[in-house]
Amino acid sequence: MTTLDTYLELCKKGINNKQHRVYAERVSERYQQFLENADNHFKFPELLKRRAMFCKYKAINELEKYLIEFDFLFTRRGGRIIWASDHKEAKKEIVRLLREKGIQKTTKTKSRTANELQLRECFKEAKIDCLETEFNAFCNQQEKKDSQTVDFVKKYLINQSFQTRVSITGVNFLVSDIGGLVICENQGNIAMNTSFPEIHIAICGIEKMIPSLADLDKFLHLLATHTSNEILPWNTQIITGPRQENEVDGPKELYLVLIDNKRTEVMKQVKQREIFHCIHCGACTSVCPVYKHIGEEPYGGAYVGPVGSVVNPFMMDFSHAAHQSYACTLCKRCTEVCPMNIPIHELILQNRKESVRREFFVTLDKSKIKQLRKMMIKRAAMDSWFANQMLKMNYKKLFGSQKIFPDLSQRSFNVRYREQSNN
């Protein structure tokens, strides 16, 4: 969680980080190539997007019904659901479960929801050893990016996954009509983590629901084309329960931690609830000019870029994160590239309106807004000689040090219009 002052400091740090800027530029260039080819995989790409959007609209608007159906079918095959109202309860229940089973070591795959819970930090406090099995995450954890070869790391992770009793993964989609979990990947490490250990703990937000297995192909196509320019993810698992009597692999026990963590607060909003149509392909982040400059650290959570600007104020509290909705140029690139046709820039504008309604003023306080309004509604005040000096004196600092504060034109539109009319 970041306050405004912390956020600005982290933004400066990100802007001065040349390594991040170079990396973000490369990602952006590569993603532009993805976008050129993404729609070429389908005969009617816009129709596919509209159908997928309608499925998510239906799932979010009738979420209670689908959660009940999912619960019944998932538990009928031996799965167990842990309902968690917030991140504290989720972490408490996961640690409690591990201690009940006498577990001191787990493997974990890369997961946005696990990052949302700050699960690694939680395990560190609970003195539970947690091994990352995603290649880059593992190298970062071990701080040995240069000295580890790919083959060595793969063999090591396979060996560790085989020996560990518990694995923790995220989930891409929940399928209501089969009570199933859908997990997509390109490395193969998640397949190991769902096959070898005795216990599999999956972590997921309630918004990941889709109504039917018949709808799944739409989302898999859109996710793969907008993430890695493939037609389908390389490895997709559909898990409907723990290992059955006639099955040779898979966990003996399967737990699903279903998390709210203020998602229902977002769903109460008439417009902003559309952000939960998101399939987390990363398209909007890859093209966002703000993210390209500041990186992910200033967002202070698992959700970064345009999506983070929409959900973080609700999930972190407006009093701490209202400023994130103002970190946007409104260039609309995020909306243009979104495979789910989410009007992200409009949702950010809605957040700004909400912050004003709640009286969380970010760039100007209430008195300055009144003062500025009083000045700007009077033509004579705007045309006066002291208008530029007054604006600079009061608002130049708020404009930031990265840009030059503009001067008002000496000849206003009003003056030019009268001159043209007289001619």
VEXKE-599428 format. One record per residue (C-alpha): residue in one letter; x, y, z. Coordinates in Angstrom, 2 decimals. Example, Ala and Ser with C-alpha at 12.3 -4.5 7.8 and 13.67 -1.06 7.14 Angstrom:
! VEXKE-599428
@type->A&X->12.30&Y->-4.50&Z->7.80
@type->S&X->13.67&Y->-1.06&Z->7.14
***
This chain:
! VEXKE-599428
@type->M&X->0.00&Y->0.00&Z->0.00
@type->T&X->1.40&Y->3.42&Z->-0.95
@type->T&X->0.41&Y->6.89&Z->0.23
@type->L&X->0.67&Y->9.80&Z->-2.20
@type->D&X->4.10&Y->10.91&Z->-0.92
@type->T&X->5.47&Y->7.37&Z->-1.08
@type->Y&X->3.92&Y->6.91&Z->-4.51
@type->L&X->5.64&Y->10.02&Z->-5.87
@type->E&X->9.00&Y->8.95&Z->-4.45
@type->L&X->8.67&Y->5.50&Z->-6.02
@type->C&X->7.64&Y->7.09&Z->-9.32
@type->K&X->10.83&Y->9.18&Z->-9.34
@type->K&X->12.83&Y->6.04&Z->-8.59
@type->G&X->11.15&Y->4.22&Z->-11.48
@type->I&X->11.69&Y->7.10&Z->-13.90
@type->N&X->15.40&Y->7.16&Z->-13.06
@type->N&X->15.72&Y->3.38&Z->-13.45
@type->K&X->17.22&Y->3.09&Z->-16.92
@type->Q&X->17.20&Y->-0.72&Z->-16.80
@type->H&X->13.42&Y->-0.78&Z->-16.31
@type->R&X->12.90&Y->1.81&Z->-19.04
@type->V&X->14.90&Y->-0.25&Z->-21.56
@type->Y&X->13.08&Y->-3.46&Z->-20.56
@type->A&X->9.65&Y->-1.80&Z->-20.75
@type->E&X->10.47&Y->-0.36&Z->-24.16
@type->R&X->11.42&Y->-3.80&Z->-25.47
@type->V&X->8.23&Y->-5.34&Z->-24.07
@type->S&X->6.17&Y->-2.58&Z->-25.65
@type->E&X->7.81&Y->-3.05&Z->-29.07
@type->R&X->7.38&Y->-6.83&Z->-28.91
@type->Y&X->3.78&Y->-6.45&Z->-27.86
@type->Q&X->3.02&Y->-4.17&Z->-30.79
@type->Q&X->3.97&Y->-7.09&Z->-33.03
@type->F&X->1.66&Y->-9.38&Z->-31.04
@type->L&X->-1.23&Y->-6.98&Z->-31.54
@type->E&X->-0.70&Y->-6.87&Z->-35.29
@type->N&X->-1.10&Y->-10.65&Z->-35.46
@type->A&X->-3.60&Y->-11.27&Z->-32.62
@type->D&X->-6.77&Y->-10.71&Z->-34.63
@type->N&X->-5.40&Y->-12.58&Z->-37.66
@type->H&X->-5.87&Y->-15.89&Z->-35.81
@type->F&X->-9.66&Y->-15.55&Z->-36.05
@type->K&X->-12.12&Y->-15.06&Z->-38.87
@type->F&X->-14.39&Y->-12.80&Z->-36.80
@type->P&X->-12.25&Y->-11.44&Z->-33.93
@type->E&X->-14.70&Y->-8.73&Z->-32.83
@type->L&X->-17.54&Y->-11.24&Z->-32.63
@type->L&X->-15.36&Y->-13.51&Z->-30.46
@type->K&X->-14.56&Y->-10.60&Z->-28.13
@type->R&X->-18.22&Y->-9.58&Z->-27.81
@type->R&X->-19.27&Y->-13.14&Z->-26.98
@type->A&X->-16.54&Y->-13.49&Z->-24.36
@type->M&X->-17.49&Y->-10.10&Z->-22.91
@type->F&X->-21.14&Y->-11.19&Z->-22.64
@type->C&X->-20.12&Y->-14.41&Z->-20.83
@type->K&X->-18.19&Y->-12.44&Z->-18.22
@type->Y&X->-20.98&Y->-9.89&Z->-17.91
@type->K&X->-23.40&Y->-12.72&Z->-17.20
@type->A&X->-21.03&Y->-14.39&Z->-14.71
@type->I&X->-20.38&Y->-11.20&Z->-12.72
@type->N&X->-24.02&Y->-10.09&Z->-12.67
@type->E&X->-25.25&Y->-13.51&Z->-11.55
@type->L&X->-22.18&Y->-14.42&Z->-9.51
@type->E&X->-24.05&Y->-15.69&Z->-6.46
@type->K&X->-25.92&Y->-18.28&Z->-8.54
@type->Y&X->-22.76&Y->-19.53&Z->-10.24
@type->L&X->-20.80&Y->-19.69&Z->-6.97
@type->I&X->-23.50&Y->-21.90&Z->-5.44
@type->E&X->-23.50&Y->-24.21&Z->-8.46
@type->F&X->-19.70&Y->-24.35&Z->-8.49
@type->D&X->-19.55&Y->-25.10&Z->-4.74
@type->F&X->-21.98&Y->-28.02&Z->-5.06
@type->L&X->-20.21&Y->-29.67&Z->-8.01
@type->F&X->-16.67&Y->-29.07&Z->-6.76
@type->T&X->-17.28&Y->-30.47&Z->-3.27
@type->R&X->-19.27&Y->-33.42&Z->-4.63
@type->R&X->-16.09&Y->-34.78&Z->-6.22
@type->G&X->-14.08&Y->-34.38&Z->-3.02
@type->G&X->-12.72&Y->-30.84&Z->-3.36
@type->R&X->-12.87&Y->-28.54&Z->-0.34
@type->I&X->-13.53&Y->-24.79&Z->-0.46
@type->I&X->-12.17&Y->-22.29&Z->2.05
@type->W&X->-14.14&Y->-19.04&Z->1.82
@type->A&X->-12.06&Y->-16.01&Z->2.82
@type->S&X->-13.57&Y->-12.54&Z->3.23
@type->D&X->-10.21&Y->-10.73&Z->3.08
@type->H&X->-6.48&Y->-11.30&Z->2.70
@type->K&X->-5.92&Y->-11.71&Z->6.45
@type->E&X->-8.45&Y->-14.52&Z->6.73
@type->A&X->-7.06&Y->-16.23&Z->3.61
@type->K&X->-3.50&Y->-16.22&Z->4.97
@type->K&X->-4.65&Y->-17.36&Z->8.40
@type->E&X->-6.58&Y->-20.31&Z->6.93
@type->I&X->-3.71&Y->-21.39&Z->4.66
@type->V&X->-1.17&Y->-21.31&Z->7.51
@type->R&X->-3.63&Y->-23.13&Z->9.80
@type->L&X->-4.12&Y->-25.86&Z->7.19
@type->L&X->-0.38&Y->-26.33&Z->6.70
@type->R&X->0.24&Y->-26.57&Z->10.44
@type->E&X->-2.57&Y->-29.09&Z->10.86
@type->K&X->-0.89&Y->-31.26&Z->8.24
@type->G&X->2.55&Y->-30.76&Z->9.81
@type->I&X->3.90&Y->-29.06&Z->6.67
@type->Q&X->7.12&Y->-27.05&Z->6.91
@type->K&X->7.88&Y->-26.75&Z->3.21
@type->T&X->5.75&Y->-25.97&Z->0.13
@type->T&X->6.22&Y->-25.25&Z->-3.54
@type->K&X->4.46&Y->-22.27&Z->-5.13
@type->T&X->3.83&Y->-21.19&Z->-8.69
@type->K&X->3.70&Y->-17.60&Z->-9.86
@type->S&X->0.27&Y->-16.17&Z->-9.03
@type->R&X->-1.16&Y->-12.67&Z->-8.97
@type->T&X->-3.60&Y->-13.65&Z->-6.21
@type->A&X->-0.76&Y->-15.05&Z->-4.08
@type->N&X->1.05&Y->-11.73&Z->-4.55
@type->E&X->-2.14&Y->-9.94&Z->-3.51
@type->L&X->-2.05&Y->-11.93&Z->-0.24
@type->Q&X->1.72&Y->-11.36&Z->0.14
@type->L&X->1.95&Y->-15.09&Z->0.71
@type->R&X->5.74&Y->-15.38&Z->0.61
@type->E&X->6.09&Y->-12.79&Z->3.37
@type->C&X->3.38&Y->-14.57&Z->5.36
@type->F&X->5.20&Y->-17.92&Z->5.10
@type->K&X->8.46&Y->-16.29&Z->6.12
@type->E&X->6.84&Y->-15.00&Z->9.32
@type->A&X->5.27&Y->-18.42&Z->9.95
@type->K&X->8.67&Y->-20.10&Z->9.36
@type->I&X->7.36&Y->-22.16&Z->6.44
@type->D&X->9.81&Y->-22.71&Z->3.60
@type->C&X->8.23&Y->-21.71&Z->0.25
@type->L&X->10.01&Y->-22.58&Z->-3.00
@type->E&X->9.11&Y->-20.71&Z->-6.20
@type->T&X->8.87&Y->-23.07&Z->-9.19
@type->E&X->8.41&Y->-20.49&Z->-11.96
@type->F&X->11.86&Y->-20.09&Z->-13.57
@type->N&X->12.31&Y->-16.30&Z->-13.28
@type->A&X->10.71&Y->-16.19&Z->-9.82
@type->F&X->13.02&Y->-18.98&Z->-8.65
@type->C&X->16.13&Y->-17.18&Z->-9.95
@type->N&X->15.02&Y->-13.96&Z->-8.24
@type->Q&X->14.37&Y->-15.83&Z->-5.00
@type->Q&X->17.80&Y->-17.48&Z->-5.09
@type->E&X->19.50&Y->-14.30&Z->-6.37
@type->K&X->21.47&Y->-16.41&Z->-8.85
@type->K&X->20.28&Y->-15.23&Z->-12.24
@type->D&X->23.66&Y->-15.58&Z->-13.94
@type->S&X->25.08&Y->-18.72&Z->-12.35
@type->Q&X->22.13&Y->-21.06&Z->-12.84
@type->T&X->21.65&Y->-22.86&Z->-16.13
@type->V&X->18.19&Y->-23.67&Z->-17.42
@type->D&X->18.77&Y->-27.45&Z->-17.37
@type->F&X->20.08&Y->-27.42&Z->-13.82
@type->V&X->17.17&Y->-25.34&Z->-12.55
@type->K&X->14.63&Y->-27.57&Z->-14.31
@type->K&X->16.08&Y->-30.76&Z->-12.80
@type->Y&X->16.29&Y->-29.17&Z->-9.37
@type->L&X->12.68&Y->-27.94&Z->-9.46
@type->I&X->11.37&Y->-31.30&Z->-10.70
@type->N&X->13.19&Y->-33.04&Z->-7.85
@type->Q&X->11.89&Y->-30.58&Z->-5.25
@type->S&X->8.31&Y->-30.76&Z->-6.58
@type->F&X->8.44&Y->-34.56&Z->-6.40
@type->Q&X->9.59&Y->-34.49&Z->-2.77
@type->T&X->7.28&Y->-31.74&Z->-1.48
@type->R&X->3.92&Y->-32.72&Z->0.03
@type->V&X->2.06&Y->-29.46&Z->-0.66
@type->S&X->1.88&Y->-27.18&Z->-3.70
@type->I&X->0.20&Y->-23.78&Z->-4.03
@type->T&X->-1.02&Y->-22.44&Z->-7.38
@type->G&X->-3.22&Y->-19.71&Z->-8.77
@type->V&X->-6.24&Y->-20.25&Z->-11.04
@type->N&X->-7.09&Y->-18.62&Z->-14.37
@type->F&X->-10.81&Y->-19.49&Z->-14.52
@type->L&X->-13.50&Y->-21.19&Z->-12.46
@type->V&X->-16.02&Y->-23.11&Z->-14.58
@type->S&X->-19.43&Y->-23.20&Z->-12.92
@type->D&X->-21.25&Y->-26.01&Z->-14.73
@type->I&X->-18.52&Y->-28.61&Z->-14.12
@type->G&X->-17.19&Y->-27.31&Z->-10.79
@type->G&X->-13.71&Y->-27.10&Z->-12.32
@type->L&X->-10.49&Y->-25.09&Z->-12.01
@type->V&X->-8.70&Y->-24.02&Z->-15.20
@type->I&X->-4.96&Y->-23.34&Z->-14.98
@type->C&X->-2.97&Y->-22.14&Z->-18.00
@type->E&X->0.81&Y->-22.06&Z->-18.37
@type->N&X->3.69&Y->-22.18&Z->-20.85
@type->Q&X->6.54&Y->-23.64&Z->-18.74
@type->G&X->5.20&Y->-26.95&Z->-17.38
@type->N&X->6.04&Y->-26.18&Z->-13.74
@type->I&X->2.37&Y->-25.92&Z->-12.75
@type->A&X->1.66&Y->-29.39&Z->-14.20
@type->M&X->4.36&Y->-30.75&Z->-11.88
@type->N&X->2.87&Y->-28.94&Z->-8.91
@type->T&X->-0.59&Y->-30.33&Z->-9.53
@type->S&X->0.56&Y->-33.91&Z->-10.18
@type->F&X->3.31&Y->-34.82&Z->-7.69
@type->P&X->2.34&Y->-33.42&Z->-4.23
@type->E&X->-0.23&Y->-35.04&Z->-1.95
@type->I&X->-2.03&Y->-31.75&Z->-1.29
@type->H&X->-2.86&Y->-29.02&Z->-3.81
@type->I&X->-3.99&Y->-25.60&Z->-2.54
@type->A&X->-5.41&Y->-23.35&Z->-5.27
@type->I&X->-5.95&Y->-19.65&Z->-4.59
@type->C&X->-8.48&Y->-17.64&Z->-6.57
@type->G&X->-10.61&Y->-14.49&Z->-6.50
@type->I&X->-14.37&Y->-14.92&Z->-6.83
@type->E&X->-14.40&Y->-12.85&Z->-10.04
@type->K&X->-12.66&Y->-15.61&Z->-12.06
@type->M&X->-15.99&Y->-17.39&Z->-12.66
@type->I&X->-17.27&Y->-18.24&Z->-16.15
@type->P&X->-20.70&Y->-19.88&Z->-16.65
@type->S&X->-19.94&Y->-22.95&Z->-18.77
@type->L&X->-17.25&Y->-25.22&Z->-20.17
@type->A&X->-18.67&Y->-24.38&Z->-23.61
@type->D&X->-17.51&Y->-20.77&Z->-23.02
@type->L&X->-13.95&Y->-21.69&Z->-22.08
@type->D&X->-12.47&Y->-21.82&Z->-25.58
@type->K&X->-13.27&Y->-18.13&Z->-26.15
@type->F&X->-11.22&Y->-17.10&Z->-23.14
@type->L&X->-8.34&Y->-19.47&Z->-23.85
@type->H&X->-8.01&Y->-18.12&Z->-27.41
@type->L&X->-8.08&Y->-14.48&Z->-26.29
@type->L&X->-5.69&Y->-15.08&Z->-23.39
@type->A&X->-3.11&Y->-16.89&Z->-25.53
@type->T&X->-3.18&Y->-14.51&Z->-28.50
@type->H&X->-2.87&Y->-11.41&Z->-26.31
@type->T&X->-0.23&Y->-12.87&Z->-23.97
@type->S&X->2.18&Y->-14.83&Z->-26.17
@type->N&X->0.78&Y->-14.61&Z->-29.71
@type->E&X->-0.24&Y->-18.28&Z->-29.64
@type->I&X->-3.63&Y->-19.71&Z->-30.63
@type->L&X->-3.95&Y->-21.57&Z->-27.31
@type->P&X->-1.88&Y->-21.77&Z->-24.10
@type->W&X->0.77&Y->-24.50&Z->-24.35
@type->N&X->-0.55&Y->-26.31&Z->-21.29
@type->T&X->-4.11&Y->-26.04&Z->-19.97
@type->Q&X->-5.37&Y->-28.11&Z->-17.05
@type->I&X->-9.01&Y->-28.56&Z->-16.08
@type->I&X->-9.18&Y->-29.88&Z->-12.51
@type->T&X->-12.55&Y->-31.00&Z->-11.11
@type->G&X->-11.39&Y->-32.60&Z->-7.86
@type->P&X->-8.65&Y->-34.58&Z->-6.11
@type->R&X->-7.33&Y->-37.92&Z->-7.39
@type->Q&X->-10.11&Y->-40.46&Z->-7.88
@type->E&X->-9.83&Y->-44.23&Z->-7.34
@type->N&X->-9.16&Y->-45.00&Z->-11.01
@type->E&X->-6.58&Y->-42.20&Z->-11.52
@type->V&X->-2.80&Y->-42.62&Z->-11.26
@type->D&X->-1.67&Y->-39.07&Z->-10.49
@type->G&X->-2.92&Y->-35.86&Z->-8.94
@type->P&X->-3.24&Y->-34.77&Z->-5.31
@type->K&X->-5.05&Y->-36.81&Z->-2.67
@type->E&X->-6.49&Y->-33.60&Z->-1.23
@type->L&X->-7.57&Y->-30.49&Z->-3.16
@type->Y&X->-8.35&Y->-27.17&Z->-1.47
@type->L&X->-9.63&Y->-24.02&Z->-3.14
@type->V&X->-9.23&Y->-20.74&Z->-1.25
@type->L&X->-11.92&Y->-18.42&Z->-2.67
@type->I&X->-11.19&Y->-14.81&Z->-1.81
@type->D&X->-13.40&Y->-11.74&Z->-1.73
@type->N&X->-10.94&Y->-9.14&Z->-0.35
@type->K&X->-13.17&Y->-6.14&Z->-1.26
@type->R&X->-14.08&Y->-7.46&Z->-4.71
@type->T&X->-17.74&Y->-7.11&Z->-3.77
@type->E&X->-17.03&Y->-3.42&Z->-3.08
@type->V&X->-15.96&Y->-3.02&Z->-6.70
@type->M&X->-18.97&Y->-5.04&Z->-7.89
@type->K&X->-21.30&Y->-2.59&Z->-6.15
@type->Q&X->-20.13&Y->0.13&Z->-8.54
@type->V&X->-22.30&Y->0.52&Z->-11.63
@type->K&X->-19.39&Y->1.12&Z->-14.02
@type->Q&X->-16.20&Y->-0.07&Z->-12.32
@type->R&X->-17.48&Y->-3.64&Z->-11.95
@type->E&X->-16.63&Y->-4.07&Z->-15.65
@type->I&X->-12.96&Y->-4.34&Z->-14.66
@type->F&X->-13.71&Y->-7.89&Z->-13.49
@type->H&X->-14.28&Y->-8.89&Z->-17.11
@type->C&X->-10.46&Y->-8.80&Z->-17.23
@type->I&X->-8.64&Y->-12.08&Z->-18.08
@type->H&X->-5.22&Y->-10.69&Z->-17.02
@type->C&X->-3.51&Y->-11.03&Z->-20.38
@type->G&X->-1.27&Y->-8.01&Z->-19.66
@type->A&X->-2.16&Y->-6.18&Z->-22.87
@type->C&X->-3.06&Y->-2.88&Z->-21.21
@type->T&X->0.07&Y->-2.84&Z->-19.03
@type->S&X->2.32&Y->-3.50&Z->-22.03
@type->V&X->1.11&Y->-0.41&Z->-23.88
@type->C&X->0.58&Y->1.95&Z->-20.91
@type->P&X->2.93&Y->4.98&Z->-21.14
@type->V&X->2.68&Y->5.62&Z->-17.39
@type->Y&X->3.65&Y->2.05&Z->-16.43
@type->K&X->6.45&Y->2.18&Z->-19.00
@type->H&X->7.99&Y->5.11&Z->-17.13
@type->I&X->7.33&Y->4.33&Z->-13.44
@type->G&X->7.30&Y->0.50&Z->-13.30
@type->E&X->5.18&Y->-1.62&Z->-10.98
@type->E&X->6.57&Y->-0.68&Z->-7.56
@type->P&X->4.58&Y->2.57&Z->-7.08
@type->Y&X->1.25&Y->0.70&Z->-7.35
@type->G&X->2.00&Y->-1.04&Z->-4.07
@type->G&X->0.14&Y->-4.27&Z->-4.80
@type->A&X->-0.42&Y->-7.22&Z->-7.11
@type->Y&X->-2.42&Y->-5.20&Z->-9.64
@type->V&X->-0.42&Y->-2.70&Z->-11.66
@type->G&X->-0.89&Y->-0.55&Z->-14.73
@type->P&X->-4.38&Y->0.52&Z->-15.87
@type->V&X->-6.14&Y->-2.37&Z->-14.08
@type->G&X->-4.38&Y->-1.44&Z->-10.85
@type->S&X->-5.46&Y->2.19&Z->-11.27
@type->V&X->-9.08&Y->1.01&Z->-11.30
@type->V&X->-9.16&Y->-1.68&Z->-8.57
@type->N&X->-6.50&Y->-0.52&Z->-6.09
@type->P&X->-8.46&Y->2.46&Z->-4.68
@type->F&X->-11.28&Y->0.08&Z->-3.73
@type->M&X->-9.12&Y->-2.83&Z->-2.57
@type->M&X->-6.61&Y->-0.65&Z->-0.69
@type->D&X->-9.06&Y->2.06&Z->0.42
@type->F&X->-9.60&Y->5.39&Z->-1.34
@type->S&X->-7.93&Y->7.33&Z->1.45
@type->H&X->-4.61&Y->5.59&Z->0.59
@type->A&X->-4.87&Y->4.94&Z->-3.14
@type->A&X->-7.18&Y->7.53&Z->-4.74
@type->H&X->-4.12&Y->9.12&Z->-6.36
@type->Q&X->-3.53&Y->6.04&Z->-8.53
@type->S&X->-6.56&Y->6.88&Z->-10.68
@type->Y&X->-4.90&Y->10.21&Z->-11.55
@type->A&X->-1.73&Y->8.48&Z->-12.82
@type->C&X->-3.17&Y->8.16&Z->-16.31
@type->T&X->-2.81&Y->10.20&Z->-19.49
@type->L&X->-6.23&Y->9.01&Z->-20.80
@type->C&X->-4.56&Y->8.07&Z->-24.09
@type->K&X->-7.07&Y->5.17&Z->-24.45
@type->R&X->-4.42&Y->2.68&Z->-25.56
@type->C&X->-5.48&Y->0.29&Z->-22.79
@type->T&X->-9.06&Y->0.34&Z->-24.04
@type->E&X->-8.00&Y->-0.14&Z->-27.66
@type->V&X->-5.91&Y->-3.27&Z->-27.00
@type->C&X->-8.16&Y->-4.96&Z->-24.40
@type->P&X->-9.44&Y->-8.30&Z->-25.78
@type->M&X->-12.49&Y->-8.07&Z->-23.51
@type->N&X->-13.45&Y->-4.59&Z->-24.77
@type->I&X->-13.28&Y->-3.10&Z->-21.26
@type->P&X->-13.43&Y->0.73&Z->-21.44
@type->I&X->-10.58&Y->1.04&Z->-18.94
@type->H&X->-9.96&Y->4.77&Z->-19.42
@type->E&X->-13.65&Y->5.46&Z->-18.68
@type->L&X->-13.44&Y->3.41&Z->-15.47
@type->I&X->-10.42&Y->5.47&Z->-14.40
@type->L&X->-12.46&Y->8.63&Z->-14.98
@type->Q&X->-15.26&Y->7.13&Z->-12.87
@type->N&X->-12.73&Y->6.58&Z->-10.09
@type->R&X->-11.74&Y->10.23&Z->-10.27
@type->K&X->-15.38&Y->11.25&Z->-9.90
@type->E&X->-15.69&Y->8.87&Z->-6.97
@type->S&X->-12.62&Y->10.35&Z->-5.27
@type->V&X->-14.11&Y->13.85&Z->-5.59
@type->R&X->-17.44&Y->12.59&Z->-4.23
@type->R&X->-15.61&Y->11.12&Z->-1.24
@type->E&X->-13.60&Y->14.35&Z->-0.92
@type->F&X->-10.20&Y->12.82&Z->-1.59
@type->F&X->-8.68&Y->15.61&Z->-3.68
@type->V&X->-5.37&Y->14.60&Z->-5.13
@type->T&X->-3.95&Y->17.45&Z->-7.22
@type->L&X->-5.88&Y->20.40&Z->-5.79
@type->D&X->-7.50&Y->20.92&Z->-2.42
@type->K&X->-11.04&Y->22.23&Z->-2.03
@type->S&X->-10.13&Y->25.88&Z->-1.51
@type->K&X->-7.88&Y->25.97&Z->-4.58
@type->I&X->-10.57&Y->24.36&Z->-6.74
@type->K&X->-13.00&Y->27.10&Z->-5.68
@type->Q&X->-10.39&Y->29.78&Z->-6.32
@type->L&X->-9.54&Y->28.39&Z->-9.76
@type->R&X->-13.21&Y->28.10&Z->-10.71
@type->K&X->-13.88&Y->31.68&Z->-9.65
@type->M&X->-11.02&Y->32.91&Z->-11.82
@type->M&X->-11.80&Y->30.78&Z->-14.88
@type->I&X->-15.50&Y->31.67&Z->-15.18
@type->K&X->-14.63&Y->35.37&Z->-15.52
@type->R&X->-13.26&Y->36.31&Z->-18.91
@type->A&X->-11.75&Y->39.53&Z->-17.58
@type->A&X->-9.76&Y->37.64&Z->-14.93
@type->M&X->-8.32&Y->35.22&Z->-17.50
@type->D&X->-7.35&Y->38.10&Z->-19.82
@type->S&X->-5.70&Y->40.13&Z->-17.08
@type->W&X->-1.91&Y->40.55&Z->-16.92
@type->F&X->-1.55&Y->38.77&Z->-13.56
@type->A&X->-3.35&Y->35.50&Z->-14.59
@type->N&X->-0.11&Y->33.67&Z->-15.56
@type->Q&X->1.71&Y->34.77&Z->-12.41
@type->M&X->-1.20&Y->33.70&Z->-10.20
@type->L&X->-1.49&Y->30.25&Z->-11.81
@type->K&X->2.26&Y->29.60&Z->-11.55
@type->M&X->2.43&Y->30.78&Z->-7.97
@type->N&X->-0.40&Y->28.45&Z->-6.85
@type->Y&X->-0.17&Y->25.44&Z->-9.16
@type->K&X->3.32&Y->25.13&Z->-10.66
@type->K&X->4.52&Y->22.77&Z->-7.90
@type->L&X->1.49&Y->20.52&Z->-8.37
@type->F&X->2.24&Y->20.29&Z->-12.10
@type->G&X->5.50&Y->18.49&Z->-11.26
@type->S&X->9.14&Y->19.02&Z->-12.11
@type->Q&X->9.12&Y->16.78&Z->-15.20
@type->K&X->7.14&Y->19.24&Z->-17.35
@type->I&X->7.23&Y->22.95&Z->-18.17
@type->F&X->4.23&Y->24.80&Z->-16.78
@type->P&X->2.46&Y->26.37&Z->-19.80
@type->D&X->1.65&Y->30.07&Z->-20.11
@type->L&X->-1.84&Y->31.28&Z->-20.97
@type->S&X->-2.06&Y->32.61&Z->-24.49
@type->Q&X->-1.84&Y->36.41&Z->-24.69
@type->R&X->-4.64&Y->36.35&Z->-27.22
@type->S&X->-7.54&Y->34.20&Z->-25.99
@type->F&X->-10.03&Y->32.34&Z->-28.16
@type->N&X->-12.57&Y->35.03&Z->-27.28
@type->V&X->-10.30&Y->37.74&Z->-28.71
@type->R&X->-9.46&Y->35.76&Z->-31.84
@type->Y&X->-13.11&Y->34.96&Z->-32.50
@type->R&X->-14.09&Y->38.65&Z->-32.28
@type->E&X->-11.22&Y->39.63&Z->-34.57
@type->Q&X->-12.30&Y->37.06&Z->-37.17
@type->S&X->-15.93&Y->38.13&Z->-36.88
@type->N&X->-15.02&Y->41.75&Z->-37.49
@type->N&X->-13.04&Y->40.78&Z->-40.56
***
